[in-house]
Amino acid sequence: MILFWYAVGELLFPLGLGAGVLSAIMMMDQIYKFVPFLRAGGLELAPLGWMMVYTLPTIIMLTTPISLMVGTYAGLNRLSQDYEIIAMRAAGVSLRFLFKPVLFVALMVALLVTWLSFYASPWGVRGLEQLKYEILKKQTRISLTEGRINNFFGQKSIYIFQKKDELLTGVFIADWKDPEGASLIEAKQGKIQFDEKHRRIFLVLYQGRIHQLGEDQSHRIIDFAQLDYHLNSPDPDRSNLPSRYRNPNKAVPLNDMQMSIERLWEEVGKAEPQSQPYREYLDEFHGRITTILSCFAFAIFSLPMGVFDPRNPKTLRFVYMIVMMVLYYSIYSQARGLMVQGKGSAALMYLPLVFGVALGLFNYFKINYDLTSIPGWLAQQLRGTRTNKPKQP
């Protein structure tokens, strides 16, 4: 047990260090994307703090499996460099023993990732969306002032002649981000309306006109008695979301990334089999399962990468491991895309895991028996069989 806990300790430090570095890098990227909301909220520290709290579960869920692979490699690499693995084998301890601490750490990480992916990450995504909505409400109330041009998150310019509470008189909007073409909107009256259920903000405009410029430089004039003008979020890029969530004007109270695992599986059962929502719900469900299983696959794959003879070091093993990790995620992403498009089954998402485990066991087999190839092992076994064959009297 002393040797077991010693090996576990050697794995934990590089695991924690790798998770910390990768999480910090991803957090900086999220803070950069959150800057428009911070500017809207007056650069207060409280929204930034809550943003980090809500984002951290998803970031840790994504970084810990990768950090486990790097940590396993780094921990066993240090044991190999200090001749501790050679001493262990000389004392009669097989390399199979290393699977115990490695799989134990992988199990601990997998349990953490399970909790994060099933509950904590959906909670964080819901909280972050609510935080953005609250900041957007604050920006709407503060920025829409009378007698000045309000640059609403850099997406449109809004001018109000007179404002009393949430009642507006004389509204002018220049929207150059309109997907149907740049448009100018003028209205005699309007009011601010908040849809708390769907987290949407409207300007309800009365008795106005829309001047719209098309891509072919055509000009259209549309008169209206009432127009519900949706103030879009400053985060319009939804290309990474399932297709049913890419329309920012569509009211979606809860998407699959915000659902707990029970709610997600419930939606899978409600959706019509082989429909697009069914495939997308199923994709998210199996995506969480494969994230958990990747902890074990990465650990098994990286175990033989860190074990080597110090007298004959393999300098390119880390590069090889990174290349295989990139290949894994490339195949995994393609498998998820094929499943969502209805061109493949959920089993495709598990193939990269099987490939990683098989490759890890194959490399372990080569190291444990000091072989360079399978034919070499077969030749060795054949020679051993001939040597041990009993002589005829």
C-alpha positions in Angstrom: 0.0 0.0 0.0 2.9 2.4 0.6 4.0 2.0 -3.0 0.5 2.4 -4.2 -0.1 5.7 -2.4 3.4 6.9 -3.3 2.5 6.4 -7.0 -0.8 8.1 -6.5 0.9 11.1 -5.0 3.3 11.3 -8.0 0.3 11.5 -10.3 -1.8 14.0 -8.5 0.7 17.0 -8.6 1.1 17.1 -12.4 -2.6 16.4 -12.8 -3.5 19.4 -10.6 -0.9 21.6 -12.3 -2.1 20.7 -15.8 -5.8 21.2 -14.8 -4.9 24.6 -13.3 -3.0 25.9 -16.3 -5.6 24.7 -18.9 -8.5 26.0 -16.8 -6.8 29.4 -16.5 -6.2 29.6 -20.3 -9.9 28.8 -21.0 -11.1 31.1 -18.3 -9.2 34.0 -19.8 -10.9 33.3 -23.1 -14.3 33.3 -21.4 -13.5 36.6 -19.7 -12.6 38.2 -23.0 -15.9 37.1 -24.5 -17.7 38.5 -21.4 -16.1 42.0 -21.8 -19.2 43.5 -23.6 -21.4 42.5 -20.6 -18.9 43.9 -18.1 -18.9 47.2 -20.0 -22.6 47.2 -19.9 -22.7 46.5 -16.2 -20.3 49.3 -15.4 -17.2 47.1 -15.0 -18.3 45.9 -11.6 -16.4 43.0 -10.0 -19.5 41.1 -8.8 -20.7 40.1 -12.3 -17.2 39.0 -13.2 -17.0 36.9 -10.1 -20.3 35.2 -10.8 -19.3 34.7 -14.4 -16.2 32.8 -13.2 -18.3 30.7 -10.8 -20.8 29.8 -13.4 -18.1 29.0 -16.1 -15.7 27.0 -13.9 -17.7 23.7 -13.8 -17.8 23.4 -17.6 -14.1 24.4 -17.9 -13.0 21.8 -15.3 -15.2 19.2 -16.9 -13.3 19.7 -20.2 -9.8 20.1 -18.9 -9.5 17.3 -16.3 -9.6 14.4 -18.7 -6.8 16.0 -20.8 -4.9 16.9 -17.6 -5.2 13.3 -16.4 -3.4 12.2 -19.6 -0.7 14.8 -19.2 -0.4 14.1 -15.4 -0.1 10.3 -15.9 2.6 10.8 -18.5 4.5 13.3 -16.4 4.2 11.3 -13.1 5.4 8.0 -14.6 8.0 9.9 -16.6 9.6 11.2 -13.4 9.5 7.7 -11.9 11.3 6.3 -15.0 13.9 9.1 -15.0 14.8 8.4 -11.3 15.1 4.7 -12.0 12.3 4.0 -9.6 10.4 1.8 -12.0 13.6 -0.2 -12.8 14.1 -0.7 -9.0 10.5 -1.7 -8.7 10.8 -4.4 -11.4 14.1 -5.6 -9.9 12.3 -6.1 -6.6 9.8 -8.4 -8.4 6.9 -5.9 -8.9 5.4 -6.2 -12.3 4.5 -3.2 -14.5 0.9 -4.4 -14.1 1.0 -2.8 -10.7 1.1 0.7 -12.3 -2.5 0.1 -13.5 -3.7 0.2 -9.9 -2.7 3.8 -9.0 -3.4 5.1 -12.5 -6.9 3.6 -12.7 -7.6 4.8 -9.1 -6.8 8.4 -10.0 -8.8 8.0 -13.2 -11.8 6.7 -11.2 -11.6 9.8 -8.9 -11.4 12.1 -11.9 -14.2 10.3 -13.6 -16.5 10.7 -10.5 -15.7 14.4 -10.5 -16.4 14.7 -14.2 -19.7 12.8 -13.7 -20.9 15.2 -11.2 -19.8 18.2 -13.2 -21.3 17.0 -16.5 -24.6 15.7 -15.0 -25.4 18.6 -12.7 -22.8 21.3 -12.1 -22.1 22.3 -15.7 -25.9 22.6 -16.6 -26.4 24.7 -13.5 -23.5 26.9 -14.5 -24.8 27.4 -18.1 -28.2 28.3 -16.7 -26.7 30.7 -14.2 -24.5 32.4 -16.9 -27.5 33.0 -19.2 -29.5 34.5 -16.3 -26.5 36.7 -15.4 -26.2 38.0 -19.0 -30.0 38.7 -19.0 -29.8 40.7 -15.8 -26.9 42.8 -17.2 -28.8 43.3 -20.4 -31.8 44.5 -18.5 -29.6 47.0 -16.5 -28.0 48.2 -19.8 -31.4 48.7 -21.3 -32.7 50.8 -18.5 -29.6 52.9 -18.1 -28.4 53.3 -21.7 -31.8 54.1 -23.3 -31.8 57.8 -22.3 -33.5 60.6 -24.1 -31.7 63.2 -26.3 -28.7 61.1 -27.1 -27.6 58.4 -29.5 -27.4 55.1 -27.6 -24.9 52.6 -29.0 -26.6 49.4 -27.9 -23.7 46.9 -27.5 -22.2 48.0 -30.8 -25.1 46.4 -32.7 -27.5 49.3 -33.3 -28.0 53.0 -32.6 -31.1 54.0 -30.7 -32.3 57.6 -30.3 -35.2 58.6 -28.1 -36.7 62.1 -28.1 -38.5 61.8 -24.8 -38.6 59.1 -22.1 -40.8 58.8 -19.1 -40.2 55.7 -17.0 -40.4 52.9 -19.7 -42.7 54.9 -22.0 -40.9 56.3 -25.0 -41.9 59.1 -27.4 -40.2 59.6 -30.8 -38.0 56.5 -31.3 -35.4 56.2 -34.0 -33.4 52.9 -34.5 -30.5 52.3 -37.0 -29.9 48.5 -37.1 -26.9 47.6 -39.3 -26.8 44.0 -38.0 -30.2 43.0 -39.3 -29.7 39.8 -41.3 -32.4 40.9 -43.8 -30.4 44.1 -44.6 -29.6 47.4 -42.9 -32.7 49.1 -41.6 -33.9 52.4 -40.1 -36.9 52.3 -37.9 -38.9 55.3 -36.8 -41.9 55.2 -34.4 -44.1 57.8 -32.7 -44.3 55.9 -29.4 -42.9 52.8 -27.7 -42.3 51.1 -24.5 -39.7 48.7 -22.9 -41.0 45.2 -22.2 -39.2 42.4 -20.4 -40.1 38.7 -21.0 -38.8 37.1 -17.8 -39.8 33.6 -18.7 -37.8 33.5 -21.9 -35.2 36.1 -20.9 -36.0 38.4 -23.8 -36.2 42.2 -24.0 -38.4 44.1 -26.4 -39.1 47.6 -27.6 -42.8 47.6 -28.4 -43.1 50.3 -31.0 -46.4 52.0 -32.2 -47.3 53.8 -35.4 -44.0 53.7 -37.3 -42.2 52.9 -40.4 -39.2 50.7 -41.5 -36.8 51.7 -44.2 -34.8 48.6 -45.2 -31.9 48.4 -47.6 -31.5 45.1 -49.3 -28.3 43.4 -50.5 -29.1 44.5 -54.1 -29.4 48.1 -52.9 -33.2 47.9 -53.2 -35.1 50.1 -50.8 -38.3 49.0 -49.0 -40.7 51.0 -46.8 -42.9 49.1 -44.4 -45.6 50.9 -42.3 -46.7 49.2 -39.0 -49.2 49.9 -36.3 -47.3 47.8 -33.7 -43.8 46.2 -33.9 -42.2 44.0 -31.2 -38.6 44.8 -31.7 -36.3 42.3 -30.1 -33.0 43.6 -28.6 -30.6 40.9 -29.4 -28.0 39.7 -27.0 -24.4 40.9 -27.6 -23.4 37.3 -28.1 -25.0 36.5 -31.4 -22.7 33.7 -32.4 -24.6 30.5 -31.9 -22.9 28.4 -34.5 -21.7 25.9 -31.9 -25.3 25.2 -30.7 -27.7 22.6 -32.1 -29.8 23.9 -35.0 -32.9 24.5 -32.9 -31.0 27.1 -30.8 -29.3 29.1 -33.5 -32.2 31.5 -34.0 -31.8 34.2 -31.3 -35.3 35.4 -31.9 -36.8 32.0 -31.0 -37.9 31.6 -27.4 -36.1 28.6 -26.0 -36.5 28.4 -22.2 -34.0 25.6 -21.7 -31.5 24.0 -24.2 -29.9 20.6 -23.8 -26.7 22.0 -22.4 -28.7 23.5 -19.5 -30.4 20.2 -18.6 -29.5 17.8 -15.9 -28.9 14.3 -17.0 -32.4 13.2 -15.8 -34.1 16.0 -17.7 -32.1 15.3 -20.8 -33.0 11.6 -20.8 -36.6 12.6 -20.3 -36.5 14.8 -23.4 -34.9 11.9 -25.4 -37.9 9.8 -24.5 -40.4 12.6 -25.4 -38.8 13.4 -28.8 -40.0 11.5 -31.9 -37.5 8.8 -32.8 -35.0 9.6 -35.5 -36.2 13.2 -35.6 -33.6 16.1 -35.5 -34.4 17.0 -31.8 -34.1 13.3 -30.9 -30.7 13.0 -32.5 -29.4 16.2 -30.9 -30.7 15.3 -27.4 -29.1 11.8 -27.8 -25.9 13.5 -29.0 -25.7 15.6 -25.8 -26.5 12.6 -23.6 -23.8 10.3 -25.2 -21.4 13.3 -25.3 -21.5 13.5 -21.5 -21.0 9.7 -21.1 -18.0 9.6 -23.5 -16.5 12.6 -21.5 -16.6 10.4 -18.4 -15.2 7.3 -20.1 -12.4 9.4 -21.7 -10.8 9.6 -18.3 -10.1 5.9 -18.3 -9.2 5.8 -22.0 -6.7 8.7 -21.6 -5.2 7.1 -18.5 -4.6 3.7 -20.1 -3.2 5.3 -23.3 -0.8 7.6 -21.4 0.5 4.9 -19.0 3.0 3.2 -21.4 4.0 6.6 -22.7 5.5 7.6 -19.4 7.4 4.3 -18.8 10.8 4.0 -20.5 14.4 3.0 -19.9 16.4 6.1 -18.8 19.4 4.6 -20.7 17.3 4.7 -23.9 14.8 7.6 -23.6 12.1 8.3 -26.2 12.2 12.0 -26.7 9.2 12.2 -29.1 6.7 10.3 -26.9 5.1 13.5 -25.6 4.7 14.9 -29.1 3.3 11.5 -30.2 0.8 11.7 -27.3 -0.4 15.2 -28.3 -0.8 14.2 -31.9 -2.9 11.2 -30.9 -5.0 13.4 -28.6 -5.7 15.8 -31.5 -6.6 12.8 -33.7 -8.9 11.5 -31.0 -10.9 14.8 -30.8 -11.0 15.1 -34.6 -12.5 11.6 -35.0 -14.8 12.2 -32.0 -16.1 15.5 -33.5 -16.7 13.9 -36.8 -18.6 11.0 -35.2 -20.9 13.5 -33.3 -21.5 15.4 -36.5 -22.5 12.3 -38.4 -24.8 11.2 -35.6 -26.6 14.6 -35.5 -27.0 14.5 -39.3 -28.5 11.0 -39.1 -25.7 9.4 -41.0 -24.4 7.3 -38.1 -25.3 5.8 -34.8 -24.2 6.7 -31.2 -21.7 3.8 -31.3 -19.5 5.9 -33.5 -18.8 8.3 -30.6 -17.3 5.4 -28.6 -14.9 4.2 -31.3 -12.2 6.7 -30.5 -12.3 5.5 -26.9 -11.9 1.9 -28.0 -9.1 2.9 -30.3 -7.3 4.8 -27.4 -7.6 1.9 -25.0 -6.5 -0.7 -27.6 -3.4 1.5 -28.5 -2.5 2.0 -24.8 -2.7 -1.8 -24.1 -0.7 -2.6 -27.2 2.1 -0.1 -26.2 2.0 -1.5 -22.6 2.4 -5.0 -24.0 5.4 -4.0 -26.0 7.1 -2.3 -23.0 6.3 -5.0 -20.5 7.8 -7.8 -22.7 10.6 -5.6 -24.0 9.5 -6.1 -27.6 9.6 -3.9 -30.6 6.8 -5.6 -32.6 4.2 -8.4 -32.5 6.3 -10.6 -34.9 9.2 -10.3 -32.4 7.0 -11.5 -29.6 5.7 -14.4 -31.7 9.3 -15.4 -32.6 10.2 -15.2 -28.9 7.3 -17.4 -27.9 8.1 -19.9 -30.7 11.8 -20.1 -29.5 10.6 -20.7 -26.0 8.3 -23.5 -27.1 11.0 -25.3 -28.9 13.4 -24.9 -25.9 10.9 -26.3 -23.5 9.9 -29.2 -25.7 10.7 -32.5 -24.0 13.3 -34.7 -25.7 12.3 -38.1 -27.0 14.0 -41.1 -25.3 
